[in-house]
């Protein structure tokens, strides 16, 4: 089959053609070499006089995914395509740019992509509750396999959590397809997700909602009968509705829920404190659930990576 010319990256005055599978790009070799030491070395090798050319341009054949390559090259040659955070983007673009920027050592572009990526992976409970991501957050196996592939460990706790929350057992066991590609977890990661999918929906979920019924009577309560009644009703609400809807610990109780909980101010204050403590304890233990380094180590790694 004849390779297809990419409509966005085919410059009539370009002097180099880059091809991956059946997609070709006509770009500027000097600019490419200036941005990447890998390409600089590659293009500095003299070509044989009888080397085949297209439209008078030398051809470089790459084995990268053509979709990743297009994202990477557009980010290099079109400043409007992938501007810095907080400009909106999407995960496919971030993944493609990250993957090839790292491979071809385009450090500035790699950092830009990782800043975008980081905006979707909070490092604290408060950030999780109020995300400021530049891309539509997804919680599937594609993200988790990407993190493992590139050893981006500081996003793993949330990536694992979202994989457990957003994927069926069938997906975890057999993988999921996106644009014709099957994304399947490694054996150990499948076991972790299967184990924690159950644990997060069980004991972990119960622990962060324990404030609704424990203790039965809160010290200082001005209306024990009324407060206990309403707390009991909300306990059933959480069990019968939210747990049945497969909502995991970090979304089991939202800020708006406090407005509908009719209890005295003493109970409300105590319950807020108790719930906050349980949520922080759950968050602090999230990396350990998946065999990952604790948050302080991950935060340090992230900070060093984004410098």
Buried (B, 14 or more C-beta within 10 A) or exposed (E): EEBEBBEEBBEEEBBBBBBBBEBBBBBBBEBBBEBBEBBBEBBEEEEEEEEEEEEEBBBBEBEBBBBBBBBBBBBBBEEEBBBEBEEEBEBBBBBBBBBBBBBBBBEEBBBBBBBBBBBBBBBEBEEBEEEEBBBEBBBBBBBBBBBBEBEBBBBBBBBBBBBBBBBEEEBBEEBBEEEEEEBBBEEEBBEBBBEBBEEBBEEBBBBBBBBBBEEEEBEEBEBEEBBBEBBEEBBEBBBEEBBEEEBBBBBBBEEEEEEEBBBBEBBBEBBEEBBEEBBBEBBEBBBEBBEBBEBEEBEEBBEEBEE
